[in-house]
Amino acid sequence: QVQLVESGGGLVQAGGSLTLSCGQSGSSFRLNVMGWYRQAPGKQRELVATITRDGTTNYADSVKGRFTISRDNVKNFVFLQMNSLKPEDTAVYYCNADRWDYRGYDYWGQGTQVTVSS
């Protein structure tokens, strides 16, 4: 079982920056694709960014040029550097991953709140 734990959320003014982190707790499975998703009140959960083990990235159009995803394969951590934050980035951000040896089954973190004030 993979337990993902996020940290780094908070309240920031528009134009500010935050960095989210996510790592495994209590296990050290080799992870395949890792990513970040978000869910705003009254909206569906949406993709923010993903990164493969070899570093290939994918971003939602709404965050391209402002957010950067990265990972540490040794420590099984994934990071999301968020710059030029906008009020519409306000959401609960969830970490996501699947296992290298058991692909396609998604594991999720508990979520961390990001609030951007105008």
Secondary structure, DSSP 8 states (H G I E B T S, - for coil): ---EEEE--EEEETT--EEEEEEESS----EEEEEEEEE-TTS--EEEEEE-TT--EEE-TTTTTTEEEEEETTTTEEEEEE-S--GGG-EEEEEEEEETTEEEEEEE---EEEEEE-
